[in-house]
Amino acid sequence: MRKVVLREEYIKLGQALKASRLADSGVDAKFAVLEGKVKVNGSVELQRGKKLHAGDVVEYNGEQIQISAP
């Protein structure tokens, strides 16, 4: 499981996909989310601007990202 450590109170879903290197670009992250390929805490998420907080888990392409507090 990959980890993304928060620098602020939250990170947006598209940014988390890029920061974890699961998406090569913002465009790739956008289409992955819009196509329903990304889950947040087990549910499909269609908003790439979804705010993620510490403890959230993102699933994409067989990989998981854990959002962690600093």
Helices and strands as residue ranges (DSSP letters): E 2-5, E 11-12, H 13-19, H 26-34, E 38-40, E 43-44, E 51-52, E 57-60, E 63-68
